[in-house]
């Protein structure tokens, strides 16, 4: 993965904004691809070829800070893609992956070890209360922050989710700007 950049990493490498990188990709100046989860990825060789052609200096070395890891769990691919893309293109350079069911989410929690979980609790094979309780009661994952999403929750159920360990609850459809603010707040605290 060292030879592939996220939009944010490419923007740091070129010393431009993430939006500039997106514009260059959309205009066809930089070759990029999308992962099945909707993440844009740029091969470093393609980026450097573009940089040379444009006269943009290529850095000697790239430092890789410890990136915050986020797991998005939802069975709606459109919601997943919009959340993932929004967070990936954030200035915080989060490492974001997604899962579309409870089984995959369980595997990812164990292997990816997310700092934050964004969880749709109204999925066919997920009991949101149980997931929150299990994550918060395990020694390995008790510090994982949890944001719960649902189209069908009222204040009473949100209160119950918080009792089970959710750090924040949002109703769908959710404003992405509000979600990004909450993600940033939870990961900084």
C-alpha positions in Angstrom: 0.0 0.0 0.0 3.0 2.3 0.3 2.9 3.0 -3.5 -0.8 4.2 -3.4 -2.0 7.5 -1.9 -5.4 8.7 -0.6 -6.6 12.1 -1.9 -5.4 13.7 1.3 -1.9 12.1 1.2 -1.6 13.1 -2.5 -2.5 16.7 -1.5 0.2 16.7 1.2 2.7 15.3 -1.3 1.9 18.0 -3.9 1.4 20.7 -1.2 -2.1 21.6 -2.5 -5.6 21.2 -1.1 -7.5 17.8 -1.3 -10.1 19.6 -3.4 -7.4 20.5 -6.0 -6.3 16.8 -6.2 -10.0 15.9 -6.7 -10.4 18.5 -9.4 -7.2 17.2 -11.2 -8.6 13.6 -11.0 -12.0 14.7 -12.3 -10.4 16.7 -15.1 -8.3 13.6 -16.1 -4.9 15.1 -15.3 -4.2 12.5 -12.6 -5.0 8.8 -13.1 -6.9 7.4 -10.1 -9.2 4.6 -9.3 -12.0 4.0 -6.8 -12.0 1.1 -4.4 -15.3 -0.9 -4.0 -16.0 1.3 -1.0 -15.8 4.5 -3.1 -12.4 5.6 -2.0 -10.2 7.4 -4.5 -6.7 6.0 -4.7 -3.7 7.3 -6.7 -0.7 5.3 -7.7 2.4 7.2 -6.6 4.1 6.7 -10.0 1.1 8.3 -11.8 1.1 11.2 -9.3 4.9 11.7 -9.7 4.6 11.6 -13.5 1.9 14.3 -13.4 4.1 16.3 -10.9 7.1 16.1 -13.2 5.1 17.2 -16.2 3.7 20.2 -14.3 7.0 21.1 -12.7 5.8 20.4 -9.2 8.7 19.5 -6.9 8.7 15.9 -5.7 9.4 15.6 -1.9 12.5 13.6 -0.8 10.5 11.6 1.8 7.0 11.4 3.1 6.3 11.1 6.8 3.4 8.9 7.8 1.7 10.1 11.0 -0.5 7.6 12.9 -3.8 8.0 11.1 -7.1 7.6 12.9 -9.0 4.5 11.7 -12.8 4.7 11.1 -15.1 1.7 10.2 -18.4 2.6 8.6 -21.0 -0.2 8.9 -24.2 0.2 6.8 -26.0 -2.1 4.3 -26.9 0.9 2.1 -24.0 1.3 -0.4 -25.0 4.9 -1.3 -24.8 6.0 2.4 -21.5 4.2 2.9 -20.0 5.8 -0.2 -21.1 9.3 0.8 -19.8 8.9 4.4 -16.5 7.3 3.3 -15.8 9.8 0.6 -16.6 12.7 2.9 -14.4 11.5 5.7 -11.5 10.4 3.4 -11.4 13.9 1.8 -11.4 15.5 5.3 -8.2 17.5 6.3 -7.6 15.0 9.1 -6.6 12.2 6.7 -8.6 9.5 8.3 -8.1 5.9 7.2 -11.7 4.8 6.4 -13.0 1.3 5.5 -16.5 0.0 5.4 -18.5 -3.2 6.1 -21.9 -4.0 4.8 -23.0 -6.6 7.4 -22.5 -7.7 11.0 -20.2 -10.5 10.2 -17.8 -8.4 8.1 -18.0 -5.6 10.8 -17.0 -8.1 13.5 -14.0 -9.2 11.4 -13.0 -5.6 10.7 -13.3 -4.5 14.4 -10.8 -7.3 15.3 -8.3 -6.8 12.4 -8.6 -3.1 11.5 -9.0 -2.0 15.1 -10.9 1.2 14.4 -10.6 4.2 16.7 -14.2 5.1 15.7 -17.2 3.0 14.5 -20.1 4.6 12.5 -22.9 2.1 12.9 -26.3 1.8 11.3 -28.2 -0.1 14.0 -31.1 -1.1 11.8 -29.4 -3.7 9.7 -30.9 -7.2 9.2 -28.1 -9.0 11.1 -27.1 -6.4 13.6 -28.6 -5.7 17.0 -27.2 -2.2 17.7 -27.5 -2.4 21.4 -25.6 -5.7 21.5 -22.8 -4.3 19.3 -22.3 -1.2 21.4 -22.4 -3.3 24.7 -19.9 -5.8 23.3 -17.4 -3.3 22.0 -17.5 -1.2 25.2 -17.2 -4.2 27.5 -14.2 -5.8 25.7 -10.8 -4.8 27.0 -9.4 -4.6 23.4 -12.1 -2.3 22.1 -13.5 -0.4 25.1 -11.9 2.9 23.9 -13.4 2.7 20.4 -15.8 5.6 19.9 -19.2 4.7 18.4 -21.6 6.9 16.4 -25.0 5.3 15.8 -27.1 6.1 12.8 -30.7 5.1 12.2 -33.7 6.3 10.3 -36.1 4.9 12.9 -34.9 6.0 16.3 -36.7 8.3 18.7 -35.3 10.1 21.7 -36.0 7.2 24.0 -34.1 4.7 21.8 -31.2 7.2 21.4 -31.0 7.4 25.2 -31.0 3.6 25.4 -28.2 3.5 22.8 -26.1 5.9 24.9 -26.6 3.8 28.0 -25.2 0.8 26.0 -22.1 2.8 25.0 -22.8 4.9 21.9 -21.0 8.2 22.1 -23.3 10.0 19.6 -26.6 9.2 17.8 -27.8 10.6 14.5 -31.0 10.2 12.6 -30.9 9.5 8.8 -30.7 11.3 6.5 -27.8 13.0 8.3 -26.0 16.2 7.4 -22.4 15.1 6.5 -21.0 18.3 7.9 -22.5 17.6 11.3 -21.2 14.0 11.2 -17.7 15.2 10.3 -17.7 17.7 13.2 -18.8 14.9 15.6 -16.1 12.5 14.2 -13.4 15.1 14.7 -14.6 15.9 18.2 -14.8 12.3 19.3 -11.3 11.4 17.8 -9.7 14.4 19.4 -11.1 13.8 22.9 
